[in-house]
Amino acid sequence: VRTTLFRNARIVSPEDPGIPLAGPAQGTVATFDRGALLCRDGLVVAVGPEKDVLDAARWNERAARRPRSADEVDCEGRCMIPGFVDPHTHLCFLEPREAEFLRRLDGASYLDILAAGGGILATVASVRAASEEALADATRQRALACLRHGTTTIEIKSGYGLTTEAELKQLAAIDAVARAAPPAVVPTFLGAHAVPREFADGSDEYVDLLVRETVPAVAGRARFCDAFCERGVFTPEQCRRVLVAARAVGMRPKLHADEVHDTDGAALAASLGAVSAEHLLAAGEDGLRRLAAAGCVAVLLPATAYALRKPYAAARRMVELGLPVAIATDCNPGSSYTESMPFVFGLAVLGMGLSVNEALVASTLNAAYAVGEQERAGSLSIGKRADLLLLDGETPGIVAFHAGVSPVRAVYANGVRAWPAEGNHP
Ligand SMILES: [Zn+2]
């Protein structure tokens, strides 16, 4: 039994009411100015004002019949928040497409880039050619970068294989990263990410392959199935076919919806009972209302809008409509190339107009709901994993304020320091 007492912290965390926080509750957090947290075997057993937690710790010591059974961490007055949950990433690739970034800055259009052999299909070619070990290694390195920036739970999508064999290889690489946790990993199957070159003349034929062969083959290896609903990629009807097939073999639906054009993706996500709808830059008011009514979480990706120099999603309007908002990095090799939830948090506050506490809920509790991890992560609550961050500041506001660097001083996963390595301060 390993017991750890964190003392002298300014604790700020959402409280988990059993549903994502929406509307006026989106920014609801509990604050303990002189707080403490006690964890046993990696789980939170007490959290609150230091005096109350010390009583609980003493009770714990008596129960253990040992005078000093708890390790102590003096947090020196730093702000403690839950570990970030990054609910939307495409981490499983080899190299980012840096040359393409430069061409884009020079004014090349996405079609120019595709014609020059770039774009997502370039990543698909390299992932198909890679070994599972090389993919796992590259993904693990990126997951560790996420961890250093405070992410203790991360969703990772496949979707750069686009054959049954290569999608299985990606999911195996993601599973290898999951076994090396932290960070904790949630795998998502995204076979309907792009139409592969060999199906260029018929996306329906590719969807047939997904439904007939790939979805059954990946069953049990991914918790969620996602699809890219967009003009020129997959139609709402094609996405529906894939997601219904996936749901029948135990994967819960998610949807990349209304990123560039309003294709009624939000309404489709709502009608399928999707756990989340992602991007939503172009979603109309009606779609947003349906998502809210269906209990979906809106996963917003402001680093993607930033990287593509597009307007941000209408986060304030979503909060007004009672739609729970989460934020994610969308880390991928082409547009949003960042592992940093602090960067995304800053964009959410300064770019999308969320309050600091709304952004905190969006990057922790609501993000945990968006990947089905709410019973284990997303808040400093009794019974959840003791995944927590100590910040170089007094409030979560430092995450948005101290731009371009990480304000995360220490990361604990399951109550154990995950970064920096033991032996370094603090
Ligand atoms: Zn994405």
Residues whose N, C-alpha, C, O or C-beta is under 5 A from the ligand:
A	BS01	ZN	D330
